[in-house]
């Protein structure tokens, strides 16, 4: 094959782009680790394909899941993506901590460039492809159920968002197998990502993966906001919505306004790299501070995009497992809206070390402190909800309690960083890394895990194993404290962040402690997977088909577990907050409707997977300068959109007889089930019908 043909077909690809080839030619520990990671991805993908083929599940997978427009299945697929990416990010975190622990006074086993790739992929995955898909999946699944709707406002747009996210995640995984990833951190700062300093494929992988994810999040924000505004069931006024729906609404609004600056920033950076523009270069009129402003106009609202849904989760969990109405509902709603507004006023505190005036620093320091006030309101409200309540220490509640204690510590360190002089001293140290993780792990990850254990019975119809859930929770909490509290000490002692090797031997014991904590966090994820495996094996004993195992308050608990495709046989009529909770105490909540009617649901569509696969292919082509692949991908995307515009038969009818059969079988099961007391709710006696107490 001539060089010209090779260049046209494969662009920048050479055999040395494969980590297996690099490890063969240069078998150092660094290259062997890269080859092993690539091998895990390749073998895992092959095993998945073989398993699906052996089980003859391709048709089922395509018709039931990949082309489905059911918001519940789309939500589940989002969470599956998040859990896969979480596993990778945890392994990378362990590699970084292990490298620093052994590299005191010596180079260690990971090269500086590889270390920079590790912290870049770790941060990018945890924000864009773990936290965002996880919370998007929860919102997708729960919000229509909580507002008494049968689906989201734009089902096809919902599926396209899922597939764009999957394409971005696939690019992140592809960077392990072919080429290298960016070394510019999760924020992608120029000049580290400019063509003059990093001409390789790494920054391009980052640009297109993040762009696909940001487009998906913008679509999700529009979809969820319209769904909540326009599709609430009769009587579901705004101030009757559950707190999780309120936080989802504020999150959706943040997505709508915060994601476009990120998309613009990555697009302009791509123009710098591909067409020689100079938006962010140091020459010819460019200024990298334009990028920093654009990125943090997204970046700080993003912190609250991933935390606000967790606040809604904690509100639901604390209220349910305290057997009390949520204290200060209106103040919690107001605090949520205040956080959403204030999140757009604090982005300049990321520039305290970049030379702007003292007046600007003071203004944004005050704004940063102010945003702690509505957050404090929430903590107090949760405490008052538990006060004199019948608190049950289930796994979701343990996550909530661990969050409250740990998040307050992180908030205190945030107030420290809100002082520009103090921030100037510790901004580029591990103190900031500790604070950032102190907010996001308890604030977001614990919330997502609490939601996973709390709503799992609703999603799949059986409870998760409580014993392994508590083991996992204990490991997450202990691992966090051991992994990140030493970083406060190291940061206060002057250890810089993003450091591949360490010269000060006094740091060694603290680095050992941090690595031990990282290992415990990895064990926590392992325990989470064991919990899932054990629960699947024992699913018959833990069946909760009736659908209300915790004496829930919101509408999602008023239907079967898992819910039928149409969610509600008859749309509920809500006349007060906690309508279902009160209905269980005043009259029969499972009374059948007077009549059943046909229900229209969106028909499956291959448009979303086609657009997702084509988008991933086009992005991959742009990364490797395979222009033919990029062009083909863009043409396929355009053709799929045009073809969809000619489709008129977009819905199918579920006959009233089928609706009646499904609904009546569930009501019969509810009539046979024995109500279970609080003390037995985590035992096999729980059939999904909690004992109602006045």
C-alpha positions as CSV (number, residue, x, y, z in Angstrom):
1,X,0.0,0.0,0.0
2,X,1.5,3.4,-1.0
3,X,1.9,6.2,1.5
4,X,-0.8,8.3,-0.2
5,X,-3.4,5.5,-0.1
6,X,-2.5,4.7,3.5
7,X,-2.9,8.4,4.4
8,X,-6.3,8.7,2.7
9,X,-7.6,5.5,4.3
10,X,-6.1,5.5,7.8
11,X,-5.0,9.1,8.2
12,X,-2.6,9.5,11.1
13,X,-2.7,5.8,12.1
14,X,0.5,3.9,12.3
15,X,1.2,0.5,13.9
16,X,2.9,2.3,16.7
17,X,-0.5,3.8,17.6
18,X,-1.4,0.4,19.1
19,X,-0.3,-0.1,22.7
20,X,0.4,-3.8,22.0
21,X,3.0,-2.8,19.4
22,X,4.6,-0.2,21.7
23,X,4.8,-2.8,24.5
24,X,6.3,-5.3,22.1
25,X,9.0,-2.9,21.0
26,X,9.6,-1.3,24.4
27,X,8.4,-3.7,27.2
28,X,8.7,-1.2,30.1
29,X,6.2,-1.3,33.0
30,X,4.6,1.8,31.6
31,X,3.9,0.3,28.2
32,X,2.9,-3.0,29.6
33,X,0.2,-1.3,31.8
34,X,-1.1,0.5,28.7
35,X,-1.2,-2.7,26.7
36,X,-3.0,-4.6,29.5
37,X,-5.6,-1.8,29.7
38,X,-6.2,-2.0,26.0
39,X,-6.3,-5.8,26.2
40,X,-9.0,-5.7,28.9
41,X,-11.2,-3.4,26.6
42,X,-10.7,-5.7,23.6
43,X,-11.3,-8.9,25.4
44,X,-14.3,-7.5,27.3
45,X,-15.8,-6.4,24.0
46,X,-15.2,-9.7,22.3
47,X,-16.6,-11.6,25.3
48,X,-19.8,-9.5,25.2
49,X,-20.3,-10.1,21.5
50,X,-19.7,-13.8,21.9
51,X,-22.1,-14.1,24.8
52,X,-24.9,-12.3,23.0
53,X,-24.3,-14.5,20.0
54,X,-24.3,-17.7,21.9
55,X,-27.4,-16.8,23.8
56,X,-29.0,-15.7,20.5
57,X,-30.0,-12.3,22.0
58,X,-29.2,-10.0,19.1
59,X,-32.8,-9.6,17.9
60,X,-34.1,-9.3,21.5
61,X,-31.4,-6.7,22.3
62,X,-32.2,-4.7,19.2
63,X,-36.0,-4.7,19.5
64,X,-36.3,-4.5,23.3
65,X,-33.5,-2.2,24.2
66,X,-31.4,-0.5,21.5
67,X,-34.3,0.8,19.5
68,X,-36.7,1.3,22.4
69,X,-38.0,4.8,23.1
70,X,-39.3,3.8,26.5
71,X,-37.9,6.4,29.0
72,X,-37.4,3.7,31.6
73,X,-35.2,1.5,29.3
74,X,-33.3,4.5,28.2
75,X,-32.7,5.4,31.8
76,X,-31.4,2.0,32.6
77,X,-29.0,2.1,29.6
78,X,-27.6,5.4,30.8
79,X,-26.8,3.9,34.2
80,X,-25.2,0.8,32.7
81,X,-22.8,3.2,30.7
82,X,-22.1,5.1,34.0
83,X,-21.2,1.9,35.9
84,X,-18.9,0.7,33.2
85,X,-17.1,4.0,33.1
86,X,-16.9,4.2,36.9
87,X,-15.0,0.9,36.9
88,X,-12.4,2.3,34.6
89,X,-12.1,5.6,36.4
90,X,-11.5,3.8,39.7
91,X,-8.8,1.7,38.3
92,X,-7.1,4.8,36.9
93,X,-7.4,6.5,40.3
94,X,-5.6,3.6,41.9
95,X,-2.8,3.7,39.4
96,X,-2.3,7.4,40.0
97,X,-2.2,7.0,43.8
98,X,0.0,3.9,43.6
99,X,2.4,5.8,41.3
100,X,2.7,8.7,43.7
101,X,3.1,6.4,46.7
102,X,6.1,4.5,45.1
103,X,7.6,7.6,43.3
104,X,8.9,9.3,46.4
105,X,12.5,9.9,45.4
106,X,12.4,7.8,42.3
107,X,10.5,7.8,38.9
108,X,8.0,5.1,39.7
109,X,6.5,2.8,37.1
110,X,4.3,5.3,35.1
111,X,5.9,7.8,32.8
112,X,5.0,11.5,33.2
113,X,3.0,11.6,29.9
114,X,1.1,8.5,30.9
115,X,0.4,9.9,34.3
116,X,-1.0,13.1,32.7
117,X,-3.2,10.9,30.5
118,X,-4.5,9.1,33.6
119,X,-5.6,12.2,35.5
120,X,-7.1,13.6,32.3
121,X,-9.2,10.5,31.5
122,X,-10.1,10.0,35.2
123,X,-11.5,13.5,35.5
124,X,-13.2,13.5,32.1
125,X,-14.9,10.1,32.7
126,X,-16.1,10.9,36.3
127,X,-17.7,14.2,35.2
128,X,-18.9,13.6,31.7
129,X,-19.4,9.9,31.4
130,X,-20.1,8.7,35.0
131,X,-21.9,11.4,36.9
132,X,-23.8,12.9,33.9
133,X,-25.1,9.6,32.5
134,X,-25.9,8.2,36.0
135,X,-28.0,11.2,37.0
136,X,-29.5,11.5,33.5
137,X,-30.6,7.9,33.7
138,X,-32.2,8.4,37.1
139,X,-34.0,11.6,35.9
140,X,-35.1,9.8,32.8
141,X,-36.5,6.9,34.7
142,X,-38.1,8.6,37.7
143,X,-39.4,12.0,36.6
144,X,-42.2,10.8,34.3
145,X,-43.3,8.4,37.1
146,X,-43.2,11.1,39.8
147,X,-45.3,13.6,37.8
148,X,-47.8,10.9,36.6
149,X,-46.8,11.0,32.9
150,X,-46.5,8.1,30.5
151,X,-43.3,9.2,28.8
152,X,-41.1,12.2,28.3
153,X,-42.0,15.0,25.9
154,X,-39.6,14.0,23.1
155,X,-39.0,10.3,23.2
156,X,-36.8,10.2,20.1
157,X,-34.7,13.1,21.2
158,X,-34.3,11.2,24.5
159,X,-32.9,8.2,22.7
160,X,-30.6,10.3,20.5
161,X,-29.1,11.8,23.7
162,X,-28.4,8.3,25.0
163,X,-26.7,7.3,21.8
164,X,-24.6,10.4,21.6
165,X,-23.5,9.8,25.2
166,X,-22.7,6.2,24.3
167,X,-20.6,7.4,21.3
168,X,-18.7,9.8,23.5
169,X,-18.0,7.0,26.0
170,X,-16.9,4.7,23.2
171,X,-14.4,7.3,22.1
172,X,-13.0,7.4,25.6
173,X,-12.6,3.6,25.6
174,X,-11.2,3.6,22.1
175,X,-8.4,5.9,23.3
176,X,-7.1,3.0,25.4
177,X,-6.9,0.7,22.4
178,X,-5.6,3.0,19.6
179,X,-3.6,6.1,20.1
180,X,-3.3,8.1,23.4
181,X,-5.6,10.4,25.3
182,X,-5.1,14.0,26.1
183,X,-2.7,15.2,28.7
184,X,-4.5,18.5,29.2
185,X,-6.6,17.5,32.2
186,X,-10.4,17.2,32.4
187,X,-10.8,20.9,31.6
188,X,-8.7,20.7,28.4
189,X,-6.9,24.0,29.0
190,X,-5.0,25.6,26.1
191,X,-2.0,25.9,25.5
192,X,-1.7,22.2,26.7
193,X,-4.3,21.2,24.1
194,X,-3.2,23.4,21.3
195,X,-1.6,21.9,18.2
196,X,1.7,23.5,18.8
197,X,2.2,21.9,22.2
198,X,0.3,18.6,21.7
199,X,-0.1,17.6,18.0
200,X,-1.1,14.1,18.8
201,X,-4.6,12.6,18.7
202,X,-5.2,12.8,22.5
203,X,-6.7,16.3,22.6
204,X,-8.9,15.5,19.6
205,X,-10.2,12.4,21.5
206,X,-11.1,14.7,24.4
207,X,-12.7,17.4,22.2
208,X,-15.0,15.1,20.3
209,X,-16.0,12.9,23.2
210,X,-16.8,15.9,25.4
211,X,-18.7,17.6,22.5
212,X,-20.9,14.5,22.0
213,X,-21.6,14.4,25.7
214,X,-22.4,18.1,25.9
215,X,-24.8,17.9,23.0
216,X,-26.5,14.9,24.6
217,X,-26.8,16.8,27.9
218,X,-28.3,19.9,26.2
219,X,-30.9,17.7,24.5
220,X,-31.7,16.0,27.9
221,X,-32.1,19.4,29.6
222,X,-34.6,20.6,27.0
223,X,-36.5,17.3,27.1
224,X,-36.8,17.1,30.9
225,X,-37.7,20.8,31.3
226,X,-40.5,20.5,28.8
227,X,-41.7,17.2,30.3
228,X,-42.0,18.7,33.8
229,X,-43.6,21.9,32.5
230,X,-46.1,20.3,30.1
231,X,-46.8,16.7,31.1
232,X,-47.7,16.7,34.8
233,X,-50.8,14.7,35.6
234,X,-54.1,16.5,36.6
235,X,-53.6,18.4,39.8
236,X,-49.8,18.1,39.9
237,X,-49.0,21.7,40.6
238,X,-45.4,22.8,40.8
239,X,-45.5,23.0,44.6
240,X,-46.9,19.4,44.8
241,X,-44.0,17.9,42.9
242,X,-41.5,15.7,44.8
243,X,-38.2,17.3,45.7
244,X,-36.4,15.0,43.3
245,X,-38.5,16.4,40.4
246,X,-37.8,19.9,41.6
247,X,-34.1,19.3,41.6
248,X,-34.4,17.6,38.2
249,X,-36.1,20.7,36.8
250,X,-33.4,23.0,38.1
251,X,-30.8,20.7,36.8
252,X,-32.5,20.6,33.3
253,X,-32.5,24.4,33.2
254,X,-28.8,24.5,34.2
255,X,-28.1,22.0,31.4
256,X,-29.9,24.2,28.9
257,X,-27.8,27.3,29.7
258,X,-24.5,25.8,30.9
259,X,-23.8,23.1,28.3
260,X,-23.7,25.4,25.2
261,X,-20.6,27.4,26.5
262,X,-18.8,24.1,26.7
263,X,-19.8,23.1,23.2
264,X,-18.7,26.4,21.9
265,X,-15.4,26.2,23.7
266,X,-14.6,22.7,22.3
267,X,-15.7,23.8,18.8
268,X,-13.4,26.8,18.9
269,X,-10.6,24.7,20.2
270,X,-11.2,22.3,17.3
271,X,-11.0,25.2,14.9
272,X,-7.6,26.1,16.4
273,X,-6.3,22.6,16.0
274,X,-7.8,21.7,12.6
275,X,-8.0,24.9,10.6
276,X,-5.2,27.0,12.2
277,X,-7.5,29.5,13.9
278,X,-6.1,31.4,16.9
279,X,-8.9,31.8,19.4
280,X,-6.9,30.5,22.3
281,X,-3.3,30.7,21.2
282,X,-0.7,33.1,22.6
283,X,-0.1,34.7,19.2
284,X,-2.1,36.4,16.5
285,X,-4.7,37.9,18.8
286,X,-5.7,34.7,20.7
287,X,-6.2,34.6,24.5
288,X,-6.5,31.3,26.4
289,X,-8.5,33.2,29.1
290,X,-11.4,33.3,26.7
291,X,-11.4,29.5,26.9
292,X,-11.1,29.5,30.7
293,X,-14.1,31.8,30.9
294,X,-16.2,29.7,28.5
295,X,-15.2,26.5,30.2
296,X,-16.0,27.7,33.7
297,X,-19.2,29.3,32.6
298,X,-20.1,25.7,32.1
299,X,-17.8,24.2,34.8
300,X,-19.2,25.7,37.9
301,X,-22.9,25.2,37.1
302,X,-21.8,21.7,36.1
303,X,-20.8,21.1,39.8
304,X,-24.5,21.8,40.7
305,X,-25.8,19.9,37.7
306,X,-24.3,16.8,39.3
307,X,-25.1,17.7,42.9
308,X,-28.7,19.1,42.7
309,X,-30.2,15.7,41.7
310,X,-28.3,14.1,44.6
311,X,-29.9,16.7,46.9
312,X,-33.3,15.6,45.6
313,X,-32.4,11.9,46.2
314,X,-31.4,12.6,49.8
315,X,-34.7,14.5,50.3
316,X,-36.7,11.4,49.1
317,X,-34.5,8.9,51.1
318,X,-34.4,10.9,54.4
319,X,-38.2,11.5,54.3
320,X,-39.0,7.9,53.5
321,X,-36.7,6.2,56.0
322,X,-37.6,8.7,58.7
323,X,-41.3,8.0,58.2
324,X,-42.0,11.7,58.2
325,X,-43.0,14.4,55.8
326,X,-40.0,16.4,54.5
327,X,-39.4,19.3,56.8
328,X,-39.5,22.8,55.2
329,X,-40.6,21.7,51.7
330,X,-41.0,25.2,50.4
331,X,-37.7,26.4,51.8
332,X,-36.0,23.4,50.1
333,X,-37.5,24.4,46.8
334,X,-36.4,28.0,47.2
335,X,-32.9,26.9,48.2
336,X,-32.7,24.7,45.1
337,X,-33.7,27.6,42.9
338,X,-31.3,29.9,44.7
339,X,-28.4,27.4,44.2
340,X,-29.3,27.1,40.5
341,X,-29.2,30.9,40.0
342,X,-26.1,31.5,42.1
343,X,-24.2,28.7,40.3
344,X,-23.8,31.1,37.4
345,X,-22.2,33.9,39.5
346,X,-19.2,32.1,40.9
347,X,-17.1,30.9,37.9
348,X,-14.4,33.5,38.4
349,X,-13.3,31.9,41.7
350,X,-11.4,29.5,39.5
351,X,-9.2,32.4,38.4
352,X,-8.2,33.7,41.8
353,X,-4.6,32.9,40.8
354,X,-4.7,34.3,37.3
355,X,-4.1,38.0,38.0
356,X,-7.4,39.9,37.9
357,X,-8.0,42.8,40.2
358,X,-8.6,42.5,44.0
359,X,-12.1,44.0,43.5
360,X,-13.2,41.2,41.1
361,X,-11.7,38.6,43.4
362,X,-13.6,40.0,46.4
363,X,-16.9,40.1,44.5
364,X,-16.6,36.5,43.4
365,X,-15.3,35.4,46.8
366,X,-18.5,36.9,48.4
367,X,-20.6,35.1,45.8
368,X,-18.8,31.8,46.5
369,X,-19.6,32.2,50.2
370,X,-23.2,33.1,49.5
371,X,-23.9,29.9,47.7
372,X,-23.1,28.0,50.9
373,X,-26.2,29.5,52.5
374,X,-29.0,27.7,50.6
375,X,-26.9,24.5,50.8
376,X,-26.8,24.9,54.6
377,X,-30.6,25.3,54.6
378,X,-30.9,21.9,53.0
379,X,-28.7,20.2,55.6
380,X,-30.8,21.7,58.5
381,X,-34.0,20.6,56.8
382,X,-32.8,17.0,56.5
383,X,-31.7,17.0,60.1
384,X,-35.1,18.3,61.2
385,X,-36.8,15.7,59.1
386,X,-35.0,13.0,61.0
387,X,-35.7,14.6,64.3
388,X,-38.2,12.5,66.3
389,X,-38.7,10.4,63.2
390,X,-38.7,6.6,63.0
391,X,-35.3,6.5,61.4
392,X,-34.4,3.1,59.7
393,X,-30.8,2.6,59.0
394,X,-31.1,1.0,55.6
395,X,-28.4,1.2,53.0
396,X,-29.8,4.3,51.2
397,X,-30.2,6.0,54.6
398,X,-26.6,5.2,55.5
399,X,-25.4,6.9,52.4
400,X,-27.5,9.9,53.2
401,X,-26.1,10.1,56.8
402,X,-22.5,9.7,55.5
403,X,-23.1,12.4,53.0
404,X,-24.4,14.9,55.5
405,X,-21.4,14.5,57.8
406,X,-18.8,14.5,55.1
407,X,-20.3,17.2,52.8
408,X,-20.3,19.7,55.7
409,X,-16.5,19.1,56.0
410,X,-16.1,19.8,52.3
411,X,-18.2,22.9,52.6
412,X,-16.0,24.3,55.3
413,X,-12.9,23.8,53.1
414,X,-14.8,25.5,50.3
415,X,-15.3,28.6,52.5
416,X,-11.5,28.5,53.1
417,X,-11.0,28.5,49.3
418,X,-13.5,31.3,48.9
419,X,-10.9,33.7,50.4
420,X,-8.7,34.8,47.4
421,X,-5.4,35.1,49.5
422,X,-5.8,31.6,50.9
423,X,-6.9,30.2,47.6
424,X,-3.8,31.7,46.0
425,X,-1.6,29.7,48.4
426,X,-3.3,26.3,48.0
427,X,-4.9,26.5,44.6
428,X,-2.4,24.4,42.8
429,X,-1.9,21.9,45.6
430,X,-3.6,18.7,46.6
431,X,-5.7,20.7,49.1
432,X,-7.9,21.7,46.1
433,X,-8.0,18.1,44.9
434,X,-9.2,17.0,48.4
435,X,-11.9,19.7,48.5
436,X,-13.2,18.9,45.0
437,X,-13.5,15.2,45.8
438,X,-14.9,16.0,49.2
439,X,-17.8,17.7,47.5
440,X,-18.4,15.4,44.6
441,X,-17.9,12.0,46.2
442,X,-20.3,12.4,49.1
443,X,-22.4,15.0,47.3
444,X,-22.8,13.2,44.0
445,X,-21.5,9.6,44.1
446,X,-23.1,8.7,47.5
447,X,-26.4,10.2,46.2
448,X,-26.3,8.2,43.0
449,X,-25.5,5.0,45.0
450,X,-28.3,5.8,47.5
451,X,-30.7,6.2,44.5
452,X,-29.4,2.9,43.0
453,X,-30.3,1.0,46.2
454,X,-33.4,2.9,47.0
455,X,-35.2,2.7,43.6
456,X,-33.6,-0.6,42.4
457,X,-36.7,-2.6,43.6
458,X,-39.0,-0.3,41.6
459,X,-36.9,-0.7,38.4
460,X,-36.4,-4.5,38.5
461,X,-39.0,-5.8,40.8
462,X,-36.8,-7.2,43.5
463,X,-34.7,-5.8,46.3
464,X,-30.9,-5.6,46.5
465,X,-29.1,-7.7,49.1
466,X,-28.9,-5.5,52.2
467,X,-25.8,-7.2,53.7
468,X,-23.6,-6.6,50.7
469,X,-25.1,-3.1,50.3
470,X,-23.9,-2.2,53.8
471,X,-20.5,-3.7,53.1
472,X,-20.2,-1.6,50.0
473,X,-21.4,1.5,51.7
474,X,-18.9,1.1,54.6
475,X,-16.1,0.7,52.0
476,X,-17.1,3.8,50.1
477,X,-17.1,5.9,53.3
478,X,-14.0,4.5,54.8
479,X,-12.2,4.5,51.5
480,X,-13.1,8.1,50.9
481,X,-11.8,9.3,54.3
482,X,-8.6,7.4,54.0
483,X,-8.0,8.4,50.3
484,X,-8.7,12.1,50.6
485,X,-8.2,13.4,54.1
486,X,-4.4,12.9,53.8
487,X,-4.5,15.1,50.7
488,X,-5.6,18.0,52.8
489,X,-2.5,17.5,54.9
490,X,-0.3,17.1,51.8
491,X,-1.8,20.2,50.1
492,X,-1.3,22.3,53.2
493,X,2.2,21.0,53.3
494,X,2.8,22.3,49.7
495,X,2.5,19.1,47.5
496,X,1.5,20.2,44.0
497,X,-1.4,18.5,42.2
498,X,-0.8,16.6,38.9
499,X,2.6,15.5,40.3
500,X,3.9,12.3,38.8
501,X,7.0,12.0,41.1
502,X,7.6,13.3,44.6
503,X,10.9,14.6,46.0
504,X,9.9,15.2,49.6
505,X,10.2,12.0,51.6
506,X,8.0,13.4,54.4
507,X,5.0,13.0,52.1
508,X,5.5,9.2,51.9
509,X,3.2,8.0,54.8
510,X,0.4,10.3,53.7
511,X,0.7,9.0,50.2
512,X,0.6,5.4,51.4
513,X,-2.6,6.2,53.3
514,X,-4.2,7.7,50.2
515,X,-3.3,4.6,48.2
516,X,-4.8,2.4,50.8
517,X,-8.0,4.4,50.7
518,X,-8.1,4.2,46.9
519,X,-7.8,0.4,47.1
520,X,-10.7,0.3,49.6
521,X,-12.8,2.4,47.1
522,X,-12.0,-0.2,44.4
523,X,-13.2,-2.9,46.9
524,X,-16.4,-0.8,47.4
525,X,-17.1,-1.1,43.7
526,X,-16.4,-4.8,43.8
527,X,-18.8,-5.2,46.7
528,X,-21.4,-3.3,44.7
529,X,-21.0,-5.8,41.9
530,X,-21.2,-8.7,44.3
531,X,-24.4,-7.2,45.7
532,X,-25.9,-7.1,42.3
533,X,-24.8,-10.7,41.5
534,X,-26.2,-12.0,44.8
535,X,-29.4,-10.1,44.4
536,X,-30.0,-11.5,40.9
537,X,-29.5,-15.0,42.2
538,X,-31.9,-14.5,45.0
539,X,-34.4,-12.4,43.1
540,X,-37.4,-14.7,43.7
541,X,-37.0,-14.5,47.5
542,X,-36.7,-10.7,47.3
543,X,-39.6,-10.1,44.8
544,X,-41.5,-6.9,45.4
545,X,-43.9,-6.9,42.5
546,X,-46.6,-4.9,44.3
547,X,-44.2,-2.0,44.1
548,X,-44.2,-0.2,47.5
549,X,-41.6,-1.9,49.7
550,X,-40.6,1.3,51.7
551,X,-44.0,2.9,52.2
552,X,-43.1,5.5,49.7
553,X,-44.7,8.9,49.2
554,X,-44.4,9.8,45.5
555,X,-46.4,8.4,42.6
556,X,-43.7,6.0,41.4
557,X,-44.5,3.8,44.3
558,X,-48.2,3.6,43.4
559,X,-47.7,1.2,40.5
560,X,-46.1,-2.2,40.0
561,X,-42.4,-3.0,40.1
562,X,-41.2,-3.0,37.5
563,X,-43.7,-0.5,36.0
564,X,-45.6,-1.5,32.8
565,X,-44.6,0.2,29.6
566,X,-47.4,2.7,29.8
567,X,-46.6,3.5,33.5
568,X,-50.2,4.2,34.6
569,X,-53.3,2.4,33.4
570,X,-55.2,5.6,34.4
571,X,-53.4,8.9,34.9
572,X,-53.6,9.8,38.6
573,X,-55.5,12.9,39.7
574,X,-53.5,14.6,42.5
575,X,-55.2,17.0,44.9
576,X,-52.4,17.5,47.5
577,X,-48.7,16.9,48.1
578,X,-47.8,13.2,48.9
579,X,-51.1,12.2,47.4
580,X,-50.3,8.5,47.3
581,X,-48.9,8.5,50.8
582,X,-52.1,10.0,52.1
583,X,-54.3,7.9,49.9
584,X,-52.9,4.7,51.6
585,X,-54.1,6.0,54.9
586,X,-57.6,7.3,53.9
587,X,-59.0,5.0,51.3
588,X,-58.1,2.2,48.9
589,X,-55.2,3.4,46.8
590,X,-55.3,0.3,44.5
591,X,-58.9,0.6,43.4
592,X,-59.3,-0.2,39.7
593,X,-60.3,2.5,37.2
594,X,-64.0,2.7,36.1
595,X,-62.9,1.8,32.6
596,X,-59.8,1.0,30.6
597,X,-58.9,2.8,27.4
598,X,-56.4,2.3,24.6
599,X,-53.0,3.8,25.2
600,X,-50.8,5.3,22.6
601,X,-47.0,4.8,23.0
602,X,-44.1,5.7,20.8
603,X,-43.0,3.1,18.4
604,X,-39.4,1.8,18.4
605,X,-37.0,3.6,16.1
606,X,-33.6,2.7,14.6
607,X,-32.9,6.4,14.0
608,X,-31.2,7.0,17.4
609,X,-28.7,4.1,17.2
610,X,-27.9,5.0,13.6
611,X,-27.2,8.6,14.6
612,X,-25.2,7.5,17.6
613,X,-23.1,5.0,15.7
614,X,-22.6,7.5,12.8
615,X,-21.6,10.3,15.2
616,X,-19.1,8.0,16.9
617,X,-17.6,7.0,13.5
618,X,-17.5,10.7,12.3
619,X,-15.8,11.7,15.5
620,X,-13.3,8.9,15.3
621,X,-12.6,9.9,11.7
622,X,-12.0,13.5,12.8
623,X,-9.6,12.3,15.5
624,X,-7.5,10.3,13.1
625,X,-7.9,12.5,10.0
626,X,-9.8,9.7,8.2
627,X,-11.7,12.3,6.3
628,X,-13.7,9.7,4.3
629,X,-15.0,8.2,7.5
630,X,-16.0,11.6,9.0
631,X,-17.8,12.5,5.8
632,X,-19.6,9.2,5.6
633,X,-20.7,9.6,9.3
634,X,-22.0,13.1,8.7
635,X,-23.9,12.0,5.6
636,X,-25.5,9.1,7.5
637,X,-26.6,11.4,10.3
638,X,-28.2,13.8,7.8
639,X,-29.8,11.0,5.9
640,X,-31.3,9.5,9.1
641,X,-32.8,12.8,10.1
642,X,-34.3,13.3,6.7
643,X,-35.6,9.8,6.6
644,X,-37.2,10.2,10.0
645,X,-39.1,13.3,8.8
646,X,-41.0,11.1,6.3
647,X,-42.1,8.6,8.9
648,X,-45.8,9.2,9.9
649,X,-46.5,6.0,11.8
650,X,-44.6,6.9,15.0
651,X,-46.9,5.5,17.6
652,X,-48.5,2.1,18.4
653,X,-51.6,1.3,20.3
654,X,-51.8,-0.8,23.4
655,X,-55.4,-2.1,23.4
656,X,-57.6,-1.5,26.4
657,X,-57.9,-5.3,26.9
658,X,-54.1,-5.6,27.2
659,X,-54.0,-2.7,29.6
660,X,-56.7,-4.2,31.7
661,X,-55.0,-7.6,31.8
662,X,-51.7,-6.1,33.0
663,X,-53.3,-3.8,35.5
664,X,-55.7,-6.4,37.0
665,X,-53.0,-9.0,37.5
666,X,-51.0,-6.4,39.5
667,X,-54.0,-5.5,41.6
668,X,-54.7,-9.1,42.3
669,X,-51.1,-9.5,43.5
670,X,-51.5,-6.5,45.7
671,X,-54.7,-7.9,47.2
672,X,-52.9,-11.2,48.0
673,X,-49.7,-9.6,49.4
674,X,-49.2,-9.4,53.2
675,X,-48.3,-5.9,54.5
676,X,-44.9,-5.9,56.0
677,X,-43.8,-4.0,59.1
678,X,-40.8,-1.6,59.1
679,X,-38.7,-4.1,61.1
680,X,-39.0,-6.7,58.3
681,X,-38.7,-4.5,55.2
682,X,-35.3,-5.7,54.3
683,X,-36.2,-9.4,54.8
684,X,-37.8,-11.8,52.3
685,X,-41.2,-11.1,54.0
686,X,-41.3,-7.9,52.1
687,X,-43.5,-8.5,49.0
688,X,-43.6,-4.9,48.0
689,X,-46.5,-3.9,50.3
690,X,-45.5,-1.8,53.3
691,X,-47.7,-1.8,56.4
692,X,-49.5,1.5,56.5
693,X,-49.2,3.4,59.8
694,X,-51.3,6.5,60.5
